[in-house]
Amino acid sequence: MSTAMLSIEPITARPAPLPYRTPVAQLRNVTRRYGKVVALKGFSLAIYPGEVVALLGPNGAGKTTAVRLLLGLLSAHGGQVTVLGGDPREDSTRIRMGAMLQVSRVPEMLRVREHIDLFRGYYPNPLPAAEIVRLAQLEGLENRLFGKLSGGQKQRVLFGLALCGDPDLVFLDEPTVGMDIESRRALWDRIRALSAAGKAVLLTTHYLEEADQLASRVVVIHEGRTVAQGTPAEIRHHAGGRRIRCITRLDAAWVRRLPGVTDVSQDREALLIHAAAPEPVLREMLAADATLYGLEINAAGLEEAFLSLTQNHNAEEVTQ
């Protein structure tokens, strides 16, 4: 099976502003194996100050391995890992990083303020406890036992703990799991504030709306390799094409065979068609069905673009 990249040319992100040309963290042509399984295959990633970089990919794509390498929890079998100008395994580097990981384990019988005091003690120049409470919106929860908090409240505590050391680089792994809409959007504002303050943020999330709202740059990884990167708008434009919705007497199987069509599905009485370019598809459809009506054309969302990138990559590998 070939591991060829997509036939599309990967998107190149816009250069960072001149003062930020030196990345805060970088993976250069990194390879990492688990026995015979190669999790990362010459993978490269650079994160600059003031950026929120969303690392997206299906399960098993290599996202967790990349994060663990940057955190110094794993060593690479090839390539170079640099964080804040040094080795991420060194204490002098680690105290400048903060991480909110999905697998975080904290004692449930400690109170929120006790957790904050404990984590602040790990750093030489921590943020004031009151500032952590404010940033993570924990007002009124300071004396609550962690185990008695709701899922969303626990996420806010973990976010606060990631900020205890006033880090220059923050890792956020599924930060809004379990949150209601209001809490999620409030945390988005806090993440934007980190970026505005010059902090670098690496975000992994399955909520593609979250990546669309927060990320200055999206990196899509599949089977240990980068398949595309760019702003959310560039990813949507390059990979997502357009979404056509219309009511037609044409058969879905016939429409699916038209050049440029990537997917066709039934949406109640209408067909929902994804196409790289809608104009030639619509010309063919209107020539075959002059009664076509209820036409809507929209830009595909980040979710459609993500599925297109990863599914097309799989299809290309099968045909190589």
N, C-alpha and C positions, 0 to 999 in steps of 0.2 A: 504493500500500500504506500503510495507516495505521500509525502508530507508537504507537497507544494503549497505555496501561498495562494490566496485567491488571485484570479486573473486580473482583478481590478488593481489599480495602482494604489498602495496605501496612502491615506491622507497624511500630509505633513502638517503638524501643528505650527501655528504662527510663532516666530521667534519670541522669546521672552524679552521684555524691555531691557535696555542696555545695563542698568544697575543689577539686573537679576540673571545675568548670563551664566553664573556659576550655579549648578544645581545643588539643592540641599541634600538630595539623595539620588543615587544612581546605581542601576544595574547595567553592566556592560557585557553583552554577549554571554549571559549566564546560563550554565547548564546545571541541573540538579536532578539526581536519580534517586529512586527508592527501589533498590534491587535492580530488577530488569526494566522497571517502569521509569521512563524519562518524563519527569513532571515539567521541566522547563528546558527548552531546546534553543539555545542561543538567544535568550530573551533579553531585551534591553528596555529600560525605562528610566526617565529622568523627571524629577519633580523640582520645581523652582519656588522660591519664596512668593507668597501671595497667591499661589495656585490651589485650587481644589481639583485634584485629579481623581476621576472615577475609574476604577479598574473593574471592568465588566467581563463576564464570561460564564458559560454554563458550569455546572458542578463538575469538578475534576479538571478544569481548564488550566489550573496552575496558580490561581489567585492567592490562595492561602500560602503556598510555598513562597511566592514572591514577597508577601508581607513578612513571613517568618525570617526570610533572609535579611530583609531590611531591618528587622528588629534584633538581629544577631542571635536568633534562636536556632538557626541552621547555618551550615557552611556550604558554599557553592563547590561543585565538583569541577567547574570551569568558569572562566570569566572573572569579573571583578565587581565587588560590592563596596560602595563608598557611601557613608552617611555623615553629613556635617563635617566633611573633610577628613574623616577617619574611619576606623574599623567599628562597625556597629556593635561588636562584642565587647568593646572597651567601656569601662564605667564612665569615663569622661564624655563619651558619646551618648550613652544610654540616659544619662540624667538630663539630656536636652531633648528627649523624645517622650511622647505620651501616647498611650494606646488604650483604646476601648475595643476589646475583643469579644466576639460572641461566646467564647468558651470561658469567659472570666468567672472565677470562683472566689467569692468573698464571703466571710462568715456572716450567717444570717442573724446571729444573736448580738451583733454589735450595732450600735446606733449610728445614724448617718453622720453625726458630728464626730464620732469616734473613728469611723472610717476615714473621714477627711483628715483628722489629726494624725492618724497612723500614716497615711500616704504622704502627707506634707513632710513628715519626718524622714522620708527617704531622700529628700533633695536639699542641697545646701542653701538655695534661695527660693523657697516655695512662694506661691501666691498666698496672700492673706486668706484665712478661712472664710471670712465674710465675702470676699471677692469670688471665691469658688462657689459659695452658696448662691450668689447673685447670678453668676454666669450659667450655672446649671439649673436655675429656677427651683431651688430647694427650700425656699423660705417656708417656714412652718413645718418642715419635715425633719429638722435637725435632731430632734429627740426620738424619732421613730426608729424602731428596730428594722434593719434592712429586710428581714424575712417577712415583715408585716406590710411591706409596700406592694403596690400594684406593679404589674409588669412594666408599664410605662415609667412609673416613678423609679424603679430599679435602673432602668436605662439612663435616666437623668443623673442618678448617683454615679453610675459608671462613667458617664461623660464628664462629670465634675472631677472624678478621681484621675482621669486622663489629663486634666489640666493642672493638677496640683503643682507640678514642677515648672510651670510657665514655659512649656516646651516650644521649640522652634519648628518641630515636625510632629504632626498628630496623625495617628492611624485610627480610623473609624470603621469598624466592621459591623455592618448592619445596625447603625446607631439608633434607628427609630422603630425597631421591631417591638410590637406590643403597645405602641403609642396611639392615642386617638388623634384625629386630624388636627385639632387645635394644638396639642402638645408637639406633634410632628413639625408643624409649620413654625412653632416657636423655636424648636431646636435648629431648624434650617436657618433662622435668623442668627442664631449664635454661631453657627458654622460659617456663615457669610462674614460675621464680625471677626472671626479668627483670620480669615483670608484678608480682610481689609486691614488688619493689624500686621500683615506681612508674614503670618504663619503659613507653612506649607501643610496641606491636608491631603492624605491619601484615603479615599473613600471606596469601600466595597459595599454594594447593595444589590438586592434583588428587586427593589422598587425603582424601576427605570424612570418613573416620573421624578424621583428624588435626584437621580443623576442628572436629568434634564434641567432641573431647577437650580442645582448647586454647582455643577462642574464647569470649570473654565476649559477643561480638556477631558475627553473620554478616551480610554485605551481599551480596546476589545481584544481579549486574549482567548485563544482556542487551541487546545491540545499543546500548551506550552509555548505558543508563538503568538506574536502580535499579528492580527489580521486587519486592523484599521485603527487609526487614532486621529483625533481632531476635536474641534469644538462640537457640542451637541448638534448645532445647526449643520455643520459640515458632514457629520455622520449621517444625519437624516437625509441630507441632499444627495450625498454620494451613494449611499447604500439603500435608502428607503424608497426612493422613487415617489410615486403618487398613488393615492387611494381613490378608486373610482367606485361610486355607488349608483346603480341605476336599475330601473325595472325594464326587463326585456324578455322577449319570448325565446331568445337564444339559449341554447343548452350550455350549462357550465363547462362541460367537457370540451365543447367546441371553442369557447372563449379561452380556456386554459391552453389550447394549442397555438394561440396567436403569438407572434414574435414579441418579446418584451414583457409578456405576462409572467409574473413570478408566483402568483397564488390567486385562487378563486374560491370564494365560499358563499353560502347562502345566508342572507341577512333578512329574515322574514320573507316578504314578497320580492325582495331585491337581490341582485348579485353584488358582492363586494369583491372588487378586483384590485390587485396590487400590480403595478406596472412601472418599469424604469422610466418610461415616457408615455403619458396618456394619449397624446394626439394620434399617433398611428393606430393605436388600439381602438380608439373611438371611431376613426375613419372606417376601419374594417367592420366594426359592429354596426354603425349606422348604414353602411352599404348593404348589410345583410338584414337589418331590421329597422326600417324607417319609422316604426311605431315606438321605438325606444323613448322612455321619458323618465322623469324624476331624477335627472342627472345631477350628481354632486361630485366634485373633484377636490380633494384635500391633500396637503402634504402628509406623507406617512410620518408616524411618530417614531420616537427613539426605539420603542419596543419592536415595531415592524423592521426597523433598520437592523437592530440587534439580531433578530431571528433570521433576516435575510443574510447577514454576514456569516453567522455560524452555520446555518443550514446549507447555504451555497458552498461553504468551505467543505462540509461533509460530502456534498454531492460531487464536487470537483475531485476529491480524493478517490472516491469510488470509481470514477471514470478514467483515472490516470492509468 
